[in-house]
């Protein structure tokens, strides 16, 4: 699956939310790791509610991309698992 697959299944609200999430993860100077993780989780939940038919495409393409942005930003090789503070 590709990003285009997700975008073809998602509505404009999901696309906007994903764009805002991506920009926030990349550019918010005050963003903390836990906030970034919560933002990704909230985006995933919102997509599952707004476009349930697109959640698989989101989890296969967009979710790894968002996690990659966060890992690069914080210099991590993997994200912590477990509960988010």
MOKAGI-V901110 format. One record per residue. SS is DSSP state (alpha for helix, beta for strand, coil for the rest). OMEGA is omega in whole degrees, 0 to 359 (none if undefined). D_LAST is the distance of its C-alpha to the last C-alpha in Angstrom with 1 decimal. Layout:
ss;omega;d_last
SS;OMEGA;D_LAST
SS;OMEGA;D_LAST
//
This chain:
ss;omega;d_last
coil;181;31.7
coil;175;31.4
alpha;178;29.6
alpha;177;32.9
alpha;179;32.5
alpha;184;29.2
alpha;179;30.7
alpha;180;33.9
alpha;185;32.0
coil;177;29.5
coil;184;30.7
alpha;179;30.6
alpha;179;27.4
alpha;179;25.5
alpha;179;27.1
alpha;180;26.3
alpha;179;22.7
alpha;178;22.5
alpha;180;24.4
alpha;178;22.2
alpha;180;19.0
alpha;180;20.9
alpha;179;22.2
alpha;179;18.9
alpha;183;17.4
alpha;195;20.7
alpha;182;21.6
coil;185;19.1
coil;183;19.5
coil;183;16.5
coil;175;14.0
coil;182;11.0
alpha;182;9.9
alpha;178;6.4
alpha;177;8.6
alpha;178;11.2
alpha;178;9.5
alpha;179;8.8
alpha;178;12.3
alpha;180;13.8
alpha;179;12.5
alpha;178;13.9
alpha;179;17.0
alpha;179;17.6
alpha;180;17.5
alpha;178;19.8
alpha;181;22.2
alpha;178;22.5
alpha;184;23.5
alpha;184;25.7
coil;183;27.4
alpha;179;26.9
alpha;183;29.8
alpha;187;27.9
alpha;179;24.7
alpha;178;26.2
alpha;178;27.4
alpha;183;24.1
alpha;181;22.3
alpha;184;25.2
alpha;186;25.6
alpha;182;23.1
alpha;176;19.8
alpha;179;21.0
alpha;179;22.1
alpha;178;18.9
alpha;179;17.0
alpha;177;20.0
alpha;182;19.7
alpha;179;16.1
alpha;179;17.3
alpha;182;20.4
alpha;183;18.8
alpha;176;16.6
coil;182;19.4
coil;175;17.8
coil;174;19.9
coil;180;17.3
coil;179;13.7
coil;175;11.3
coil;179;11.4
coil;183;9.5
coil;178;6.4
coil;180;3.8
coil;none;0.0
//
